[in-house]
Amino acid sequence: MRVWSVEDSLKTYCVENWGLQYFGINSKGNMTARPRLGQTPCIDMKEVVDDIISRGIKLPVLIRFQDILRHRVVSLNESFRRVIEEAGYKNRYMGVYPIKVNQLREVVEEIVDAGVPYQMGLEAGSKAELFAAIAMNTTPDSLILCNGYKDDSIIRMALLASKIGKRAIIIIEKLSEAYQVIRLSKELGVRPSLGIRSKLHTRGSGKWESSGGDSAKFGLTTPEVLQLINLLRNENMLDCAKLVHFHIGSQITDIRTIKDAVKEGARVYAKLKKMGVGLEFLDVGGGLGVDYDGSRTSSNSSVNYSVQEYVSGVVYTIQEVCAAEEVPEPAIVSESGRALVAHHSVLIVNVFGNIEMGSTPIQFEQTPEENELVTQLREVLANVTGKNLSESYHDALQHWEESSSLFKLGFLDLEDKAKVENLFWRVCFQINKLMVGQKYIPEDLVEMSKHLSEQYLCNFSLFQSAPDYWAIQQLFPIMPLHRLTEEPVRSATLVDITCDSDGKVDRFIDLRDVRETLPLHNINGQPYYIGMFLMGAYQDIMGDVHNLFGKVNEVHVFEDSEEPGGYYIEEIIPGNTVGEILGTIQYSSQELEKAVKIAIDNQVKSGALKPREGVDILNIFEKGLKEYTYIDQSIPVSMTGTGPSSQTTQQGV
Ligand SMILES: *Cc1c(COP(=O)(O)O)cnc(C)c1O
C-alpha cells in the first residue's frame, strides 16, 4: 500500500487553492496557520486546540487569527498603492471597511488599527452601525460612510460627527433623503458632505445579482441624480456632493462584471464632475470576492480573479474613463468587507459520533424457520455481480417492500424484520462497491448510493455558525485538523446537533464540481477535530439561535515568535450558557429554578423522593443552567455499532 503523505492531503482538501498560503499542513499531519505569511512562524492549529481545551474551554470554538485580519488590510491597501504608482494614477486610494460584514468590536478595532497608515475608514448601513463607526473610527481624516435608509436621528448624528472632527459622508440612497439632509443641516448649522449612490445598469454576477441593476433596492436613477443636482445647485450646495457611490452586490464572481460596473460608475462621476459638482471620491462599493472552493472560476463560491487583478481592473478602468472625459482622477474608495475578514476565522468542531447506514449491533444466525423473504434476500446478496446491479437492486427493494406489508399485517416477527433490513443494506453496499468503474450507472442506483454515505455527527449548529451554507448554498472549505498523514478512508456527510433536517453538510468544495461527501478518517477512540475555514465574513455575526444553541466560545490568537508554539491567546470570549440563551427569550433562571423546586418539594412531601435526592436534583439543574449549550463529549462513538471504535458495516446475519 502506498503511504499517504501531506501532499495527498493538501490535494484532497484543495488547501493551497483556497488557503492563500495562510493555511497549510505540517509534517505531523496537523493543520497550520501562518497569519502573516513570509518567514513568520507556522502555528500548529492542533496544538492551539489542545491548548484551548487544557484551559477548560469547550468545543465548538471559533478561532480568530487577528494577524490575518491585519495582513488582509495591509495587502489590499498595498495592492492599491502599487497599482496606482505603476499606472501613474494621479490620486490616492482610501478604503473603508463595511462593518456589517463582521461587527465584532475586536474585529473592527483590529482593522481600524491596521489601517491607520492608509487612513482606512468605516462604512455603516444602519443606526447602530453608524454609532459604532463614529466612536470606533479614530483615524484622522479617514472616511465614515453612512449608507442605508436613514431617519432624522441617523442624519443628525452623521452631521454632528463633523463637529467632533470626524469625516462622515452621508450617501443619498433615495431622493427624499436629500431634502431631509438639507433641512437638518440648516437646523444644525453644519455644511454636509454628501455622496450620491447611483443605480447602475450593470448587474452583479453570482448570488447577489439583484443588488445591482435597474430594479435594485438602493440608489438613484439617472433622472433622480439630475434632480438631486438641481436641488443642490438651488441650495448653493453643489460643492457638498463629494462622492459618487455604487455597489452591485457581494461576491462578484467575474472580473468582467467588476470592470463593467466601474466603467459605468466612472462615467457617472465624470459627467457630474463636468457639470460643476464638487466630487472628490469615486466609491466602487464592495463585491471583491473570496475563492471559497479554490477553483478560481466564476462559479458561485469562487472568483475568477485575484485581489491584484481586481485592483488593476478598478484603477486602470477609472483612469481610462477620466482620460477620455478629460476630468481629474478621483480618490478611489472601495468598501471591501468579505475579502478582508473571511480568512481570519476558523470554526473548530469535534466529531462526537458517526452513523453508518446498514450496520448492525446484533449478529443474527440463519435459522430454519425464518421467513421466505429472508431466504430470498440471502439469495439476492449471494448473486450480486457487476452484470446484474440494477436487477439485484430492484429485487432487494421489492423484498423489502413486501416485508413491510407483511409486518403491518402481522405476518413477520421483529427478528425477521431486522434480518430483512440488514440484508437489504448489505445488498446496497455490495452494489455500491461493484458500481465503481462502471461506465453507465442508472439514476436510481446513483440515488441509492447517496443514502449509503456515513454521517459524522459534529458539535455545532449550522444555523448559528454557517448560516450562508444553509441560506444561499454557499460552500466553505471543511477538513480534518489533524491526522493528515493518514489516508482518509471514510467518506461521510456531516450533521449538526440541531433537530432540523436541514442541519447537515452534504456539499463540499471540489476543484471541478461539488462533492457530496467529505473524505474523513476512521473514528479511533481519540478526539477528532474538523475545521470549517473562511468563516469570518457574514457567518458568526448573522447566525441565529435555532434550537437555542447560541454563540460559540471564541479565542483570539496572535502570532508571536517569542512564544513556544509561535502564538499566544489574547482573549477568550465565552459562548452562551443555557441560562443566558434562555434569558434572551424571557426565561429567567431564577423562575425556572423556582418551578423545578416546586416540583421537587411536591415529590418530597408525598414521600416519593428523599429530601437529599431533591437537593441533588436541584443542584444539577442549577449547575446545568451555567453550562455551555453544546454537546460535552470529546471522544466520538459509533451511534449504530457497539462501542467507540466499532466499524461494523457489513457483518452479521
Ligand atoms: C454589504 C456591502 C458591502 C460589502 O460588500 P463585500 O462584498 O462584503 O465586500 C459594501 N458596500 C455596501 C453598500 C454594502 O451593502
Ligand as a Chemical Component Dictionary entry (heavy atoms), coordinates in Angstrom:
data_LIG
# 
_chem_comp.id                   LIG 
_chem_comp.type                 NON-POLYMER 
_chem_comp.pdbx_formal_charge   0 
_chem_comp.three_letter_code    LIG 
# 
loop_
_chem_comp_atom.comp_id 
_chem_comp_atom.atom_id 
_chem_comp_atom.alt_atom_id 
_chem_comp_atom.type_symbol 
_chem_comp_atom.charge 
_chem_comp_atom.model_Cartn_x 
_chem_comp_atom.model_Cartn_y 
_chem_comp_atom.model_Cartn_z 
_chem_comp_atom.pdbx_ordinal 
LIG C1 C1 C 0 -22.554 44.706 2.093  1  
LIG C2 C2 C 0 -21.987 45.903 1.474  2  
LIG C3 C3 C 0 -20.608 45.959 1.231  3  
LIG C4 C4 C 0 -19.669 44.805 1.492  4  
LIG O1 O1 O 0 -19.570 44.001 0.386  5  
LIG P1 P1 P 0 -18.457 42.831 0.297  6  
LIG O2 O2 O 0 -18.841 42.110 -0.913 7  
LIG O3 O3 O 0 -18.551 42.042 1.542  8  
LIG O4 O4 O 0 -17.141 43.482 0.169  9  
LIG C5 C5 C 0 -20.107 47.124 0.710  10 
LIG N1 N1 N 0 -20.918 48.193 0.441  11 
LIG C6 C6 C 0 -22.247 48.152 0.661  12 
LIG C7 C7 C 0 -23.075 49.339 0.356  13 
LIG C8 C8 C 0 -22.825 47.014 1.170  14 
LIG O5 O5 O 0 -24.140 46.968 1.363  15 
# 
loop_
_chem_comp_bond.comp_id 
_chem_comp_bond.atom_id_1 
_chem_comp_bond.atom_id_2 
_chem_comp_bond.value_order 
_chem_comp_bond.pdbx_ordinal 
LIG C1 C2 SING 1  
LIG C2 C3 SING 2  
LIG C2 C8 DOUB 3  
LIG C3 C4 SING 4  
LIG C3 C5 DOUB 5  
LIG C4 O1 SING 6  
LIG O1 P1 SING 7  
LIG P1 O2 DOUB 8  
LIG P1 O3 SING 9  
LIG P1 O4 SING 10 
LIG C5 N1 SING 11 
LIG N1 C6 DOUB 12 
LIG C6 C7 SING 13 
LIG C6 C8 SING 14 
LIG C8 O5 SING 15 
# 
